[in-house]
Amino acid sequence: MNRKTLVLPAVVGLLAPVLAACGGSDGGSGGGDAIVVGTTDRFTASKDVPAPLDPAYAYDVGSWNVLRQTQQTLMIQPRGDGEPVPEAAEECGFTDTGNERYSCTLRDGLKFANGDPITAADVKFSIERAISLKADSGVSSLLSTVDTVETQGDREVIFHLNTADATFPYKLSTPVAGIVDSDDYEKGKLRDGFEVSGSGPYTFKAETKGDELTKGVFTKNPNYKGSLTVNNDKVEMVSYADAETMGADIEKGDIDVMTRAMTPEQIDKLSESTDSDVDLVEVSGLEIRYLAFNTDAASVKNKAVRQAMAQLINRSELVSKVYGSQAEPLYSMVPATITGHSNSFFNKYGDPSVDKAKDLLEQANITTPVKLTLNYTTDHYGAAAKPEFEQLQKQLNDSGLFDVDIKGTPWEEYRPAQQKHAYDVFGMGWFPDFPDADSFIAPFLDKGNTLYLPYSNSRIINTLIPESRREADRLSAADSLTEIQDIVADDVPLLPLWQGKQYVATRDDITGTAYVLNSASSLQLWELGRGVSN
């Protein structure tokens, strides 16, 4: 069997704030040919998305997987799980008891890839630029607790927060906090197209066809100075239109690594194979899928309709028929392995029941069957999206209470349409910004939510999210987090469906695969090397 199951430590959320130096490394030299990585992530520059790789705009896992290799951040998420550690910083930590003042000291001698020195002023410029641009992707919301940024000399930067935020070290590890050169990035304008520059472990060159990126070439940055060891000299990332073509190429040896998104059939085949030159690596995952509602739309404005859907959908059947052992039913927006998780939807609705759903609709005087269209994207979350929505359609229609159609749209059109409230009900996936409950709550429920949902709950926004962020010990935030999840289960602006595992397929002469994905599904290409075939 060619499956390698990697059992990493369970995610337990934030530990104590970091205030420790982390020694840098000049990195190793992998040598040899470029390691070629395949992905079904698509990268398109368009009128609606002109700057897909600007750190002040990018807010999806594919774009972040480019930026994490090229844009150095003060902090970085470590191998596997755990609290963030210094990267461009030599040390970072809260300097007050209220988690409202956070200070970082830069490593000495930092340079951008072009050789220009990096100072605290560059960090200040980068953070303030992302906040002021306030891109419609919603990524600047990660920096919403920043009040002012102060510099002291060339190496010290101090963040004054407008409220306590124990999750702030994590936010400084995300690409929106990437350090950019003011010579390359304008303060008041996004950087259009696919040009990327920074001080991370790699430089980046895009190969394009029309307005699409077809290949990204990552070359080891000779000026990189940080905490990472770089185990190769070059990685090429190839973007595929479908998983089947990507799978055929790894079998032929045209690519070395296959990442998201493989089909369930491909995963099963690789898992069961005993004689392939391709290994399947499974690691713990925090990917979730859910339905979202435009709660202003007439079809779902009455929460009884949304509650009835929550009462009817059979997550176990959905997972078993579409994803098998590759996913698990999810009863909260917060995954089961994250501190603060509560099975709020199961606690409220229990097992699927047509009778209970019918009662909900009758009590609200809703005429049945309720006509709805469930929207999904055809090319962003893998080939299983269509059968998943066919299964949801069947479950709802079989109840006799709903008359559901489904409609698939390419991501390039889907995401802008969703932001403009074109869909009443739509499916989305989420890979966390960082492994903490806050990253499964605030992006959807805080002010300026990334989905542009009209739903707003003042208790969640003004009381519960701030309360939860005051607790550096995330166990102490459990009461606030549980109440948020209970409110969501009652109001149903979002309906969680399942939590997935992570898989990577690699040729058997590739090393470092145990850590090529971290717990937040982020690629760590520097971990890959080329060894001896088994």
N, C-alpha and C positions, 0 to 999 in steps of 0.2 A: 504494500500500500504506500502511496506517495503523499499521504497527508502528514503534515507536521503541525501538530496542535501545540500552540505556545500558551501556556497558562501564566499570565502576568498577574501581578498583585491586583486585588480588587480596588476599584476606584473609591476612594473615601473622601473626596473633596479636598478643600484647602486644609493645610496644616498651619503651623505658626508662620507669620510673615518672615520673609527671607532677609537675612542680614549677614551674608557670609561671602567671602571672596571665593571665586571659582577659577582655578588656573586655566589659562588658555592653552591652545595647542596649534602648532603650525600645520598640523595634519599630515597624513601619510600620502603616499603616491601609489595609486592603484596600477598605473601603467597599462599597456595593452590597448585594445580597441575600445571604442566607446561602448558603454552599456546602454542598450536600447530598451526603453520602457514604453509599453503600450497603454493607452487609456481611451475610453469612449467619451471622455469630457470633450466638449466642443467649445471652441473659442472664436467668437465672432465680434468684429467691430462694426457697429451700425449706428444709425441715427439715434436710436433709443439707448444704445450702450456704446458710446464712442470711445470709452477709456477702460476696457475690460481688465487691464493689468496695472492700473494706477492704484497704489495702496490706499488712496483716499476714496476710491470708488469700489474696488473689488470686494465682493461679499458672497462668494460661493466657494465650495471646496476645491473645484478645479483651478480657479484663478489663484486661490491661496496656496495651492500646491506648487505653483510657479513662484509666487512671491516669497514663500518660506525658504527657498533655496538662494534667493538673490537679495532680499531686503533684510538686513540685520536689525534685530530688535534689542532693546535693553535687557529683556528677560527672554527665556526660551523654555518651552515645555520639555521635560527630560525624556530620556528613553523610558518606554513603558508608561507608568503612571507616576504621580507625585506632584508636589508643589513646583512652581517654576524656579529656575536657577538663573544666575546672571549670564549674559551672553556678550553684548557690546559693553555692558556694565562690568566693572570689577566687583562692585558690591551695591546692593540696593536694600532698602527697608523702610518701614514706617518709623518716624522719629518722634511720634506722639502716642499717647495712650488711646486716642479716639479714632485711629485709622483715617486721619484726614490730611496728613502731611507725609509725603513719600519722597525719599531722596535717593538718588543714584549717583555713583561716581564712575565715570567712563574709564575703560582700560586706557593705559598710556599708549600713544602711538597708533591709534586707530586711523585707518585711511579708507576712503572710497576706492572702488576698483580702478579708477583713473589716476590714483595717487594723491588726490587732494586730502588734506587732513580733516578729520572729523572732530568737532568740538561740541560742547554743550549747546551752543547756539544752533547747531544743525538739528539737534534733538528738539529744541524748542520750536524751530521753524516747522519741522515735520509734523509735530503734534498739533500746533496751532493751525497749520494748513488744512489738515484733515477735518478739524472741527469747523473751521470757517467755510470750507467748501460745502459741507453738509450735503453730500451726494445723495441722490434719490434712492440709492441702494439701501440706505439706512445704516451703513457701517459706522458712521460717526457716532451713533448712539452708544457704541462701546466706550467712548470717551466722554460721555455725558456728565460724569461726576468730576471732570477736570474744571476747576475754576480759573486758575492762572498757572503759568509755567515760569519759573524763575531760574536763572543761571547764576552761578558763583564761580568765576574764573572759567577756564576752558574745559574743565572736566566734571564739574558738579552741576546737576540739574535737579530742581526741586519742584514737585507737583503739589500744589495746594488744591485740595478737593473741596467741593461745595457740600459734601455730605460724607459720612463715614462709608468706606468701601473696601472691605477686606478682600474683595475679588480683584482689586486693582493690579496686583502683580501679574495675574493671569492676563489681564487686558493688555498689559505692556508686552506680552509675548505674542500678540496677534499681529498680522501684517498691517493693520491700520496704523499701528505704532511703529512701522518700519522707518528707519532713518534714511532720508533722501537728501540729495544735493540740490541746493537752491539754484545752481547753474543749469540743472536738468529739469527741474520741476518748478513751474510757476506757482506763486503763492495763491493767485486768484483764479487759476484755470487748471482743469484736469489735463493730463498728458494723454492725448488721443493715440489710438493704435496699439501696437504691441511692443513698443520700446520700453525696456526696463533697465534701470541701473541702480546700484547700491553698493553695499559693503559686505554682503553675505558670502557664503562659501563658494558661490559660483557667479560668473557673469552669464548673460543670457542673450541669445540671438534667435530671432523668430524667422521661420520660413513660412511664407504665406501663399495662398492661392485666392485671388480676389480679396474679399474681406474676411477670410477665415485663416486662422493659424493651423497649419498642417503638421509642423514639427517645431519643437523648441530645443535648442542646443545649449546645454549647460556646460561651461568650461571652468575648471578650477581657477579660482581667483587668487593670483599670487600675492595680493595685498591683504588677504583675509587674515584677521586676527581676532579670535574669539575662543569659545569653549569647545568647539566641535573638531573632531578628527575627520578629515575628508579622505575616504578610502579609494577614490578613483579620480582620474584626471578629466573625464568627460562622460556626460550622460545625455542621450538624445531621447526626448519624449515625443512619441508619435501619436497623433489624434486619429482615431478610427471612427467611421460612421456606424459600425455595429460590432457587437462582441464576437460574432461568428468569424468575421474576417480577422480580427485580432487573435482569436484562438487558433486559427489555421496558421497564422504567421509564427506564433510561438512554437507550435509543433514542428514547423519547418526550420526553426532556428533563426528566422529573420528578426525576431525580437527576443530579448532575454527575460523580460519581466512583464507580466500582465496584471494591471491593477483594475480599478473600478471602471465599468461595471460588468462583471461576468454574469452570464445567465445561470439560473439554478441548475440547468441541465449540464452546463460546463463544469460547475463545481462538483456535482454528483459524479460525473465521469472521471474527473481528475482524482477525486477522493477514493474511488473504487479501483483505479488502475494500479497494476503491479509492475508494469514493464515500460512505462513512459519515461522519457528524459526530462519530463516536466514535473516539478513538485508543487503541491498545493500547501500553502501556509495559512493557517487559521489563527487569528488573534481575537481577543475580546473586542467588541465593538460598541459604539454608542450612537450609531445611526438610528434615527427614528423616521417613521412615516405617519402622516396624519391627514385628516381632512380639515380644511379651514372654511369659514363661512363669512360671507359679506352680510353681516347682521342687519344692514339697512335694506337689503333686497326683500321685496315683497314675499317671495316664495319661502324664505327661511327667517323672516323678521320675528315671527312668533317662536319663542324658544321651545315651545312644545314640539314643533317640527324637528328641531335639532335634538331634543331629548328623545323623541321617538326613534330617530336614527341611532342614537347611542344605545337605546334599549334593544334594537333589532340586530345590529351588526354582530356577527359571530366571528370574533377574532381568531379563535382556535381553528375553525374551519377554513377561514381565509388563509392563514399561515400554512396549514397542512396541505391544502390543495395547490398553493402557488409556490411556496418557498420551502416547504418541508422542514428539515432540521436547521435550516440556515437563518431562521428568525424565530422570535417568540412574541406572543401576544403582549400588548402594552396597554396599561390601564391608567396612564398618566402621561403628561408631556415629559416628565422627568423619568429617565430610564431606571430600571430596577436596581442597577449596580451603583447608582449615585446616592450619596448621603442626602437625606431629605426626601427620598422617593416615598410616595404613598399611592396605594391602589385605589385612588379616589373614584374612578369610574366604575370599578367592580363593586366597591362599597355601596355606591348609590344605585346601580342598575342590576347587579347580580348577573345571573345567566341570561342569555337572549330570550325574549318572551314577546310573542305577537300580542297576546292579551294585554300585557302591561303597556305596550306601545299604543295599542288601540285606545286604552283608557286615557292615556296622556292626550291624544289627539281629540277624543270626544269631549273631555273636560274643557279643552280650549276652543271647542266649536270649530275645529278644523275639518273641512270637507275632504273626504278621501275618494280615490287615491290622490295623494299629493304629487303633482308633476314637478320633476326636477331634472336638471342635467348635471352630472358629475363630470368635471373637467380634469384632464390629466395631461402631462407632457410626454410626448412619444420618445424623446431621445436624451433625456437628462438623467433619469434614474434607472436606466436599463430596460431590457426587452420584456421583463416581467411586469412592467407597469400596466400594459393592456390587459393581460389575464387577471391581474389583481382587480382592476376596475370592472371587468366583466363579472367577477365573483361578487363584488359589492353590489353591482346592479341586480344580479340574480337574487341575492339575499333580501334586498329591499323590495323587489317586485314580487317575490314569492310570498311575502307577507300579505299582499293584497291592499296594503295601506299606502303604497307608493307606486308611481309610474315613472320610472327612471330611465333616462337616456344617458349615454356616456359619449364624450367627445375628446379626442386626442389632438394635441397641437405641438409643433416643434418648439423647443425652449426659447429660441430666438424671438418668437412671437408670443409665447405663453407668458413669460415673466412680465414683459411690459403691459400686456393685456390684464394680467392679474393685478398689477399695481394700480391700474386705472379702473378697477372695480368692474371689469367686464364679466366676471364669473360670480354666480351666487354661491356655488360650492366648488371647491377645487382641491386637488391633492398636491401635497408638497412633501419633501424630505428635508431632514435637518441633520447636519453634522455639527457638533458643538464647536463654539469658538474656543472653549476650554472645558475641561472635565469637572464642572461644578453645576449644581442645580440652577444657579442664576442664569447660566447660558441656555437653559431650556425654558426659561420663564420670561426674563426681561426682554429678549428680542421680539416677543410676540405680544406682551401685555403691558409693557412700560410705555411712556410717552415716546412718540416717534417710532412705533414698532415697524419692523422690517417688512411686514406684509401689507402695510397700509390698511390694516383692518379698522373699521369704524368702531369696533367694540372697545369700550373703555370702562374700567371699574376703578373708582376713586380710592377705595380701600386698598386695593392691590397696589396702585401707583403711589399713593401718598403715605401709606402706613406700612404695608407688609413687605414690599421690596426693600425700602430703606431699613426696616427692622432687620431683615435677613442679612443685609450687607454689613451691618455693624458687628456681626459675629465672626471673628477670625476662626474660632472653633465651630466648624460647620454643623456639628451635632447640636449646638446651642441654637441654631437657626431653624431647627426642625419644625417647631410650632408654627412659625410664620410661613414656612414653605408648605406645610400641610394645609393650612387654611387657604392659601392661594390655589392649590390643586383641587381642594373641595369646591371652591367658588367656580373654577373652570368646569368641573364635572356637573355642576348645577346649571350654569349659564350656557355651556357648550359653544363657545366661539371657535373652539378647536376640538377635534375628536381624534385622539391618538389611536393608532392601529397596531403597529408592531415595532419591535426593536430588533435590529439585524446584527449579524456577526460580520467580521471583516475577513476578506480573503485576498491573497496575492498568489499568483502562479509564477514560478521562476524556472528557468533552465537550471539543471542540477550543478552547473559549475559556478553559479552566482552565490556569493557569500553575503552575510549581513542582513539576510531577509528577516531575521527575528525582530529587527527594529526598524524596518523600512516604513512601517506605519506606526504612529503613536496612538494613544487611546482616543484621540479626537479625530482619527482618520486622516491625519496629515502625513504626507509623504516626507520622508527623510532620506533623500537620495544620496547624501554623503555616507550613509551606512553601507551602501552596496560596493562590492568588490568582485573581482573575478578570480576564482580559485581553480582547484583541480576537479574535473568531472568525476562523479562517483562510479 
